[in-house]
Amino acid sequence: MKALALLSGGLDSSLALKMIKDQGVDVTALHFTSPFCRCDGSKPCGFSAKEISALVNVEIKIKSADESYLEIIKNPRYGYGQNYNPCIDCRIYKFKSAKKIMEEINALSIVTGEVLGQRPKSQQRNTLFLIEKEAGLTGLIVRPLSAQLLPESIPEREKWIDRSKFLNISGRGRSNQIKLAKTLSLKGFSCPAGGCLLTDPSFCKRIKDLLESNMFNLNTINLAKKGRYFKLSNNTKLFVGRNEQDNEILKNLTKNSDIILTPSPLIPGPTGIIRSSTNIDTADIKTSAQIIARYIAPLNPKTDVHIFNNINGKITPLEIISSQLIDEQNLKLLQV
């Protein structure tokens, strides 16, 4: 049998991939990247999934979320979890995408690491089968970790795979999975914890602000993930790097009509990006320079801040502002 296995790189999906591979199934892994993953920057997104697929010796395909994915977050048919996490709609989106790839490679099923009852919204018995139906995959999803607690999938019923080698794990604990990983000598999976920023209350304040500002797009979301976030007005935001790596990422995400702020060339400090859904006015630039100045030299009353325009991809010097430092109270009021 040929199968497509959804592989996040976490414990459960890694185990499911190994279990199906060990039955002699010709399996390909599929990893989805998302702008809302919690990658800390020390390793690239999808690093664990690539490591696991290499260890298990399977091909891996990478699919990135596009702007259509953001429409699901704006208007989820099945609603949100506690924050901005549209878990059921997200799973339907991923399964629909996986179905297309499954058909392209002539696979007969999709394998997942889903565990019955592990996720309060998307992994309950009724929602598992709702998602299957909505994605057009009824009976075609194999869940090796909880298969003994669920109705037979078509591949199990047709004896294409051996159901007796699957498990009956349920609930939120992972002690059984950790023991199994040791038994299978499986290493390299990422930390078994919630990895979606849409479940993070602090980050969701930024999501809410971007939605209300009509600035909810992949590029601006990536800016919001890196460094500090300041709401200068309803339509204008300032993103400030926390370290050299953040600074480089912010510069690479700069778009036409953004304003860029930096310290003097020989002075270490943060890069700032001003972005607006309308026009950036002089007051916003002045306030941003005061914020950057505080992070450049917090003990100096005035600090030079260099201002640049991005005009059709060309970074052009605009002016140098000798800026007063913004006071702590106003800094906290503007930070999201």
Beta strands, then each sheet from edge to edge (+ up, - down):
strand 1: 2-6
strand 2: 26-33
strand 3: 60-64
strand 4: 109-111
strand 5: 141-142
strand 6: 228-231
strand 7: 236-240
strand 8: 259-262
strand 9: 272-276
strand 10: 302-311
strand 11: 314-324
sheet 1: 3+ 2+ 1+ 4+ 5+
sheet 2: 6+ 7- 9+ 8- 10+ 11-
end
